[in-house]
Amino acid sequence: MEAKDVFEEEKYDYYDHPSDEEWVRIRTFCKLTGCIYKVAKELFDGEYPTANVYFHLLVELRLMLNQEVKNGDGEYFLGKAKEILERFDKYWDEMFLVLVTASVLDPRFKLKYLDFYCLKNSDDGSKGEAVVDYLRSLYSRYGASEIRPLPERLPAPRCFMYMFEDELEEEEEKKPDGYGDFAFFQEYLKFEGCCSREFHESELDSYFKEPVLEWSKDFDALDWWRNESSQYPILSRVARDILSVPISRGTSTRAYVADKRECPEFIVALEGKLLNAMMCGESWPATLIWPSRYFET
């Protein structure tokens, strides 16, 4: 609000000065956008903007906005602050599970930050349990995809077959068929052979038991999981996919753009999978030249 004093100088006498009501609006804008700017700068200027960096920064923004609503004065200010907070909470509720899951897969946080957040928000632990259950479900699904059928046995060398052919025939006559006619049981034998269950802790349990890493602002979570993939082969795949989720299409230069951004009709008309890939890769602006270059008749 330093500009208000500047307008009192004589050289600005011929300029239109903002009214008291306009100064209130300017003050409101500066305070609220100041909160957003601090968080947006960290999000968009960070070296590794993977999904794990969002939760703790958006928690800060939410606390700032709540504080402004609590301590704000003036009808106009409170109205705008509540409007921003309501819009924020709408997306916060929709994205909470993804944001927290990505945070838990950050070895600097694991469950520590989530526990701290729940403690400060007087949560009964249900949110934390829901996140852990969701992660265990993901881990189980990724682990199940690791199951592969057993490879066919290689035939024995022909020399051995000739040498022991008589003995083998006699053994086969003595042995029962081993449920050879029971297809489902044969499927079980293959399953049991390729993933015989050992009673040891899962990769997820092992990950949670390890201490959190020392805090480092410019931390490459994807690189850490790549280096630890031998210790956590299944969980590293989960982390790779979760951390790569595109949370925001915004940039630091577009953080305050409030206008509705229409997607070109050409892009909307594309097949679903291709459209999804383009949205995730933010590559649709470059495709605006496609119709003239690639689709001329």
Secondary structure, 3 states (H helix, E strand, C coil): CHHHHHCCCHHHCCCCCCCHHHHHHHHHHHHHHHHHHHHHHHHHHCCCCCHHHHHHHHHHHHHHHHHHHHHCCCHHHHHHHHHHHHHHHHHHHHHHHHHHHHHHCCCCCCCHHHHHHHHHCCCCCHHHHHHHHHHHHHHHHHHHCCCCCCCCCCCCCHHHHHHCHHHHHHHHHHCCCCCCCCHHHHHHHHHHHHCCCCCCCCHHHHHHHCCCCCCCCCCCHHHHHHHCCCCCHHHHHHHHHHHCCCCCCCCHHHCCCCCCCCCCHHHHCCCHHHHHHHHHHCCCHHHHHHHHHHCCC
